[in-house]
Amino acid sequence: MQAEDEKTEGRSQLIDQGSKLFATACYESGIDVSNAWPVSDEELKRSAYSDRYDEETDWL
């Protein structure tokens, strides 16, 4: 069980590091982090479709 706990802890640390890198990149680029994070899964999906098809996706 200890090995699984260590894997979980390691993953949590990687997620935290990734979040900090993202926040740092936004800060250094002058991007407001509160506007950069998607509010919901639905917003994330709409954004992905919009990026993919270069248009707003009102049909979702």
MMTF fields as JSON, N, C-alpha, C and O atoms, coordinates in Angstrom:
{
  "mmtfVersion": "1.0.0",
  "mmtfProducer": "UNKNOWN",
  "numBonds": 239,
  "numAtoms": 240,
  "numGroups": 60,
  "numChains": 1,
  "numModels": 1,
  "chainsPerModel": [1],
  "groupsPerChain": [60],
  "chainIdList": ["A"],
  "bondAtomList": [4, 2, 8, 6, 12, 10, 16, 14, 20, 18, 24, 22, 28, 26, 32, 30, 36, 34, 40, 38, 44, 42, 48, 46, 52, 50, 56, 54, 60, 58, 64, 62, 68, 66, 72, 70, 76, 74, 80, 78, 84, 82, 88, 86, 92, 90, 96, 94, 100, 98, 104, 102, 108, 106, 112, 110, 116, 114, 120, 118, 124, 122, 128, 126, 132, 130, 136, 134, 140, 138, 144, 142, 148, 146, 152, 150, 156, 154, 160, 158, 164, 162, 168, 166, 172, 170, 176, 174, 180, 178, 184, 182, 188, 186, 192, 190, 196, 194, 200, 198, 204, 202, 208, 206, 212, 210, 216, 214, 220, 218, 224, 222, 228, 226, 232, 230, 236, 234],
  "bondOrderList": [1, 1, 1, 1, 1, 1, 1, 1, 1, 1, 1, 1, 1, 1, 1, 1, 1, 1, 1, 1, 1, 1, 1, 1, 1, 1, 1, 1, 1, 1, 1, 1, 1, 1, 1, 1, 1, 1, 1, 1, 1, 1, 1, 1, 1, 1, 1, 1, 1, 1, 1, 1, 1, 1, 1, 1, 1, 1, 1],
  "groupList": [{"groupName": "MET", "atomNameList": ["N", "CA", "C", "O"], "elementList": ["N", "C", "C", "O"], "formalChargeList": [0, 0, 0, 0], "bondAtomList": [1, 0, 2, 1, 3, 2], "bondOrderList": [1, 1, 2], "singleLetterCode": "M", "chemCompType": "L-PEPTIDE LINKING"}, {"groupName": "GLN", "atomNameList": ["N", "CA", "C", "O"], "elementList": ["N", "C", "C", "O"], "formalChargeList": [0, 0, 0, 0], "bondAtomList": [1, 0, 2, 1, 3, 2], "bondOrderList": [1, 1, 2], "singleLetterCode": "Q", "chemCompType": "L-PEPTIDE LINKING"}, {"groupName": "ALA", "atomNameList": ["N", "CA", "C", "O"], "elementList": ["N", "C", "C", "O"], "formalChargeList": [0, 0, 0, 0], "bondAtomList": [1, 0, 2, 1, 3, 2], "bondOrderList": [1, 1, 2], "singleLetterCode": "A", "chemCompType": "L-PEPTIDE LINKING"}, {"groupName": "GLU", "atomNameList": ["N", "CA", "C", "O"], "elementList": ["N", "C", "C", "O"], "formalChargeList": [0, 0, 0, 0], "bondAtomList": [1, 0, 2, 1, 3, 2], "bondOrderList": [1, 1, 2], "singleLetterCode": "E", "chemCompType": "L-PEPTIDE LINKING"}, {"groupName": "ASP", "atomNameList": ["N", "CA", "C", "O"], "elementList": ["N", "C", "C", "O"], "formalChargeList": [0, 0, 0, 0], "bondAtomList": [1, 0, 2, 1, 3, 2], "bondOrderList": [1, 1, 2], "singleLetterCode": "D", "chemCompType": "L-PEPTIDE LINKING"}, {"groupName": "LYS", "atomNameList": ["N", "CA", "C", "O"], "elementList": ["N", "C", "C", "O"], "formalChargeList": [0, 0, 0, 0], "bondAtomList": [1, 0, 2, 1, 3, 2], "bondOrderList": [1, 1, 2], "singleLetterCode": "K", "chemCompType": "L-PEPTIDE LINKING"}, {"groupName": "THR", "atomNameList": ["N", "CA", "C", "O"], "elementList": ["N", "C", "C", "O"], "formalChargeList": [0, 0, 0, 0], "bondAtomList": [1, 0, 2, 1, 3, 2], "bondOrderList": [1, 1, 2], "singleLetterCode": "T", "chemCompType": "L-PEPTIDE LINKING"}, {"groupName": "GLY", "atomNameList": ["N", "CA", "C", "O"], "elementList": ["N", "C", "C", "O"], "formalChargeList": [0, 0, 0, 0], "bondAtomList": [1, 0, 2, 1, 3, 2], "bondOrderList": [1, 1, 2], "singleLetterCode": "G", "chemCompType": "PEPTIDE LINKING"}, {"groupName": "ARG", "atomNameList": ["N", "CA", "C", "O"], "elementList": ["N", "C", "C", "O"], "formalChargeList": [0, 0, 0, 0], "bondAtomList": [1, 0, 2, 1, 3, 2], "bondOrderList": [1, 1, 2], "singleLetterCode": "R", "chemCompType": "L-PEPTIDE LINKING"}, {"groupName": "SER", "atomNameList": ["N", "CA", "C", "O"], "elementList": ["N", "C", "C", "O"], "formalChargeList": [0, 0, 0, 0], "bondAtomList": [1, 0, 2, 1, 3, 2], "bondOrderList": [1, 1, 2], "singleLetterCode": "S", "chemCompType": "L-PEPTIDE LINKING"}, {"groupName": "LEU", "atomNameList": ["N", "CA", "C", "O"], "elementList": ["N", "C", "C", "O"], "formalChargeList": [0, 0, 0, 0], "bondAtomList": [1, 0, 2, 1, 3, 2], "bondOrderList": [1, 1, 2], "singleLetterCode": "L", "chemCompType": "L-PEPTIDE LINKING"}, {"groupName": "ILE", "atomNameList": ["N", "CA", "C", "O"], "elementList": ["N", "C", "C", "O"], "formalChargeList": [0, 0, 0, 0], "bondAtomList": [1, 0, 2, 1, 3, 2], "bondOrderList": [1, 1, 2], "singleLetterCode": "I", "chemCompType": "L-PEPTIDE LINKING"}, {"groupName": "PHE", "atomNameList": ["N", "CA", "C", "O"], "elementList": ["N", "C", "C", "O"], "formalChargeList": [0, 0, 0, 0], "bondAtomList": [1, 0, 2, 1, 3, 2], "bondOrderList": [1, 1, 2], "singleLetterCode": "F", "chemCompType": "L-PEPTIDE LINKING"}, {"groupName": "CYS", "atomNameList": ["N", "CA", "C", "O"], "elementList": ["N", "C", "C", "O"], "formalChargeList": [0, 0, 0, 0], "bondAtomList": [1, 0, 2, 1, 3, 2], "bondOrderList": [1, 1, 2], "singleLetterCode": "C", "chemCompType": "L-PEPTIDE LINKING"}, {"groupName": "TYR", "atomNameList": ["N", "CA", "C", "O"], "elementList": ["N", "C", "C", "O"], "formalChargeList": [0, 0, 0, 0], "bondAtomList": [1, 0, 2, 1, 3, 2], "bondOrderList": [1, 1, 2], "singleLetterCode": "Y", "chemCompType": "L-PEPTIDE LINKING"}, {"groupName": "VAL", "atomNameList": ["N", "CA", "C", "O"], "elementList": ["N", "C", "C", "O"], "formalChargeList": [0, 0, 0, 0], "bondAtomList": [1, 0, 2, 1, 3, 2], "bondOrderList": [1, 1, 2], "singleLetterCode": "V", "chemCompType": "L-PEPTIDE LINKING"}, {"groupName": "ASN", "atomNameList": ["N", "CA", "C", "O"], "elementList": ["N", "C", "C", "O"], "formalChargeList": [0, 0, 0, 0], "bondAtomList": [1, 0, 2, 1, 3, 2], "bondOrderList": [1, 1, 2], "singleLetterCode": "N", "chemCompType": "L-PEPTIDE LINKING"}, {"groupName": "TRP", "atomNameList": ["N", "CA", "C", "O"], "elementList": ["N", "C", "C", "O"], "formalChargeList": [0, 0, 0, 0], "bondAtomList": [1, 0, 2, 1, 3, 2], "bondOrderList": [1, 1, 2], "singleLetterCode": "W", "chemCompType": "L-PEPTIDE LINKING"}, {"groupName": "PRO", "atomNameList": ["N", "CA", "C", "O"], "elementList": ["N", "C", "C", "O"], "formalChargeList": [0, 0, 0, 0], "bondAtomList": [1, 0, 2, 1, 3, 2], "bondOrderList": [1, 1, 2], "singleLetterCode": "P", "chemCompType": "L-PEPTIDE LINKING"}],
  "groupTypeList": [0, 1, 2, 3, 4, 3, 5, 6, 3, 7, 8, 9, 1, 10, 11, 4, 1, 7, 9, 5, 10, 12, 2, 6, 2, 13, 14, 3, 9, 7, 11, 4, 15, 9, 16, 2, 17, 18, 15, 9, 4, 3, 3, 10, 5, 8, 9, 2, 14, 9, 4, 8, 14, 4, 3, 3, 6, 4, 17, 10],
  "groupIdList": [1, 2, 3, 4, 5, 6, 7, 8, 9, 10, 11, 12, 13, 14, 15, 16, 17, 18, 19, 20, 21, 22, 23, 24, 25, 26, 27, 28, 29, 30, 31, 32, 33, 34, 35, 36, 37, 38, 39, 40, 41, 42, 43, 44, 45, 46, 47, 48, 49, 50, 51, 52, 53, 54, 55, 56, 57, 58, 59, 60],
  "secStructList": [7, 2, 2, 2, 2, 2, 2, 2, 2, 2, 2, 2, 2, 2, 2, 2, 2, 2, 2, 2, 2, 2, 2, 2, 2, 2, 2, 2, 2, 6, 7, 7, 2, 2, 2, 2, 1, 7, 1, 1, 2, 2, 2, 2, 2, 2, 2, 2, 2, 2, 2, 2, 2, 6, 1, 7, 7, 6, 6, 7],
  "xCoordList": [0.805, 0.0, 0.845, 0.448, 2.0, 2.849, 3.319, 3.444, 3.578, 4.008, 2.908, 3.196, 1.661, 0.526, 0.38, 0.106, 0.561, 0.476, 1.57, 1.336, 2.761, 3.864, 3.588, 3.922, 2.976, 2.624, 1.592, 1.695, 0.597, -0.448, 0.138, -0.206, 1.013, 1.659, 2.506, 2.499, 3.227, 4.046, 3.201, 3.577, 2.075, 1.167, 0.616, 0.529, 0.244, -0.274, 0.763, 0.434, 2.01, 3.074, 3.277, 3.516, 3.184, 3.327, 2.194, 2.417, 0.99, -0.156, 0.057, -0.183, 0.506, 0.782, 1.869, 1.753, 2.919, 4.001, 3.485, 3.834, 2.652, 2.086, 1.226, 1.295, 0.415, -0.434, 0.402, 0.078, 1.476, 2.349, 3.055, 3.207, 3.488, 4.126, 3.156, 3.529, 1.916, 0.892, 0.663, 0.625, 0.51, 0.28, 1.466, 1.276, 2.676, 3.872, 3.925, 4.237, 3.623, 3.627, 2.593, 2.864, 1.418, 0.39, 0.86, 0.712, 1.424, 1.9, 2.962, 2.907, 3.926, 5.015, 4.543, 5.183, 3.422, 2.876, 1.852, 1.335, 1.561, 0.579, -0.854, -1.754, -1.083, -2.43, -3.016, -2.357, -4.256, -4.945, -5.33, -6.163, -4.732, -4.942, -6.414, -6.903, -7.127, -8.541, -9.359, -10.394, -8.913, -9.612, -9.105, -9.751, -7.965, -7.372, -7.926, -7.992, -8.32, -8.854, -10.29, -11.078, -10.66, -12.063, -12.929, -12.512, -14.116, -15.026, -15.647, -15.878, -15.911, -16.582, -16.102, -15.403, -16.487, -16.171, -16.83, -16.258, -18.028, -18.749, -17.966, -17.843, -17.447, -16.659, -15.389, -14.989, -14.762, -13.556, -13.864, -13.09, -14.987, -15.391, -15.658, -15.204, -16.39, -16.683, -15.404, -15.262, -14.485, -13.225, -12.426, -11.833, -12.414, -11.683, -12.28, -11.538, -13.608, -14.243, -13.96, -13.697, -14.017, -13.763, -12.338, -12.11, -11.385, -9.993, -9.819, -9.076, -10.491, -10.345, -10.936, -10.33, -12.124, -12.837, -12.822, -13.473, -12.084, -11.96, -13.29, -13.454, -14.233, -15.525, -16.197, -15.86, -17.138, -17.912, -18.883, -19.417, -19.106, -19.913, -21.213, -21.327, -22.173, -23.459, -24.302, -25.276, -23.94, -24.745, -24.476, -25.164, -23.504, -23.222, -24.208, -24.107],
  "yCoordList": [-1.204, 0.0, 1.265, 2.286, 1.193, 2.37, 2.828, 4.028, 1.889, 2.247, 3.011, 3.974, 2.599, 3.302, 4.703, 5.654, 4.828, 6.148, 7.074, 8.264, 6.525, 7.32, 7.743, 8.862, 6.853, 7.204, 8.326, 9.275, 8.202, 9.221, 10.563, 11.6, 10.544, 11.768, 12.38, 13.595, 11.539, 12.027, 12.671, 13.704, 12.075, 12.651, 13.99, 14.939, 14.059, 15.313, 16.421, 17.564, 16.083, 17.074, 17.538, 18.722, 16.624, 17.002, 17.919, 18.874, 17.636, 18.497, 19.886, 20.886, 19.951, 21.252, 22.015, 23.223, 21.314, 21.955, 22.495, 23.603, 21.707, 22.144, 23.38, 24.303, 23.399, 24.564, 25.804, 26.896, 25.631, 26.771, 27.259, 28.465, 26.333, 26.738, 27.516, 28.518, 27.056, 27.743, 29.152, 30.118, 29.263, 30.571, 31.498, 32.682, 30.98, 31.785, 32.247, 33.405, 31.354, 31.714, 32.799, 33.736, 32.675, 33.702, 35.034, 36.07, 35.013, 36.237, 36.916, 38.124, 36.131, 36.695, 37.186, 38.042, 36.644, 37.064, 38.178, 38.682, 38.56, 39.617, 39.147, 39.957, 37.854, 37.293, 37.177, 36.685, 37.63, 37.498, 36.029, 35.507, 35.369, 33.934, 33.626, 32.587, 34.509, 34.236, 34.152, 33.485, 34.817, 34.728, 33.582, 33.206, 33.031, 31.968, 30.593, 29.718, 30.395, 29.094, 28.948, 29.878, 27.82, 27.606, 27.51, 26.951, 28.052, 28.042, 26.66, 26.23, 25.977, 24.684, 23.768, 24.196, 22.52, 21.57, 21.999, 21.831, 22.551, 23.007, 24.128, 24.128, 25.067, 26.16, 25.616, 26.069, 24.652, 24.042, 23.359, 23.476, 22.648, 21.963, 22.98, 22.8, 24.038, 25.067, 25.723, 25.988, 25.976, 26.593, 25.673, 26.128, 24.387, 23.425, 23.363, 23.351, 23.324, 23.311, 24.601, 24.583, 25.724, 27.01, 27.087, 27.562, 26.616, 26.601, 25.68, 25.995, 24.558, 23.551, 24.034, 23.864, 24.639, 24.993, 26.488, 26.933, 27.258, 28.719, 29.432, 30.341, 29.021, 29.703, 29.48, 28.549, 30.334, 30.177, 29.017, 28.814, 28.277, 27.063, 27.213, 26.695, 27.902, 28.081, 26.816, 26.705, 25.869, 24.664, 23.615, 22.595, 23.831, 22.857, 22.942, 22.19],
  "zCoordList": [0.0, 0.0, 0.0, -0.56, 0.624, 0.711, -0.668, -0.911, -1.565, -2.923, -3.653, -4.364, -3.487, -4.11, -3.536, -4.269, -2.235, -1.599, -2.123, -2.332, -2.334, -2.864, -4.301, -4.692, -5.099, -6.481, -6.493, -7.27, -5.62, -5.547, -5.122, -5.688, -4.137, -3.674, -4.79, -4.986, -5.514, -6.626, -7.706, -8.26, -8.005, -9.021, -8.559, -9.337, -7.282, -6.734, -6.822, -7.14, -6.542, -6.632, -8.07, -8.307, -9.028, -10.443, -10.881, -11.625, -10.427, -10.754, -10.18, -10.857, -8.935, -8.315, -9.068, -9.275, -9.476, -10.228, -11.555, -11.96, -12.23, -13.506, -13.345, -14.156, -12.298, -12.038, -11.765, -12.231, -11.009, -10.709, -11.968, -12.162, -12.829, -14.088, -14.967, -15.576, -15.032, -15.817, -15.275, -16.036, -13.953, -13.341, -13.584, -13.864, -13.482, -13.727, -15.182, -15.456, -16.102, -17.526, -17.81, -18.56, -17.217, -17.399, -16.839, -17.488, -15.64, -15.007, -15.865, -16.096, -16.332, -17.129, -18.493, -19.104, -18.971, -20.258, -20.117, -21.114, -18.891, -18.661, -18.772, -18.99, -18.627, -18.718, -17.322, -16.406, -17.158, -15.884, -15.695, -16.437, -14.714, -14.504, -14.264, -14.705, -13.573, -13.286, -14.568, -14.595, -15.626, -16.91, -17.773, -18.751, -17.421, -18.232, -17.884, -18.748, -16.648, -16.228, -16.693, -16.522, -17.274, -17.639, -16.384, -15.369, -16.467, -15.334, -15.14, -14.01, -16.231, -16.146, -17.265, -18.184, -17.17, -18.233, -19.544, -20.621, -19.439, -20.627, -21.318, -22.543, -20.557, -21.139, -21.785, -22.858, -21.137, -21.688, -23.017, -23.967, -23.092, -24.322, -25.439, -26.569, -25.117, -26.12, -26.631, -27.824, -25.719, -26.102, -27.024, -28.002, -26.71, -27.541, -28.945, -29.928, -29.054, -30.369, -31.125, -32.327, -30.409, -31.037, -31.576, -32.689, -30.781, -31.233, -32.424, -33.354, -32.402, -33.463, -34.783, -35.841, -34.714, -35.94, -36.251, -37.196, -35.462, -35.67, -35.777, -36.59, -34.959, -34.942, -33.595, -32.864, -33.284, -32.062, -32.241, -33.331, -31.205, -31.324, -30.54, -29.429, -31.093, -30.441, -30.466, -29.721, -31.311, -31.477, -30.403, -30.369, -29.531, -28.466, -27.344, -26.375]
}
